[in-house]
Amino acid sequence: MESLYLLIPLSAGLVLAIIAVFGWALHRGQFEDLEAEGARILQEDLASVDADQVMQARPREQSRDLKNHHRS
């Protein structure tokens, strides 16, 4: 019986926390476009390139072009 004095407030607090997290997710738009997320997995991925990778790739391409230019 004494454990109910602890368990009932804890369960009520847990329910309130779950409702708060659900409300936060709903407010941030987590459930706005569910169909697009389901179709996204069927589409081909585009090559994702970070800005750092682009800057590293360009000098190599330019150096290849310069080497090929000097050979011709």
Secondary structure as UniProt FT lines:
FT   TURN            2..3
FT   HELIX           4..27
FT   TURN            28..31
FT   HELIX           34..40
FT   TURN            41..42
FT   HELIX           51..71
//
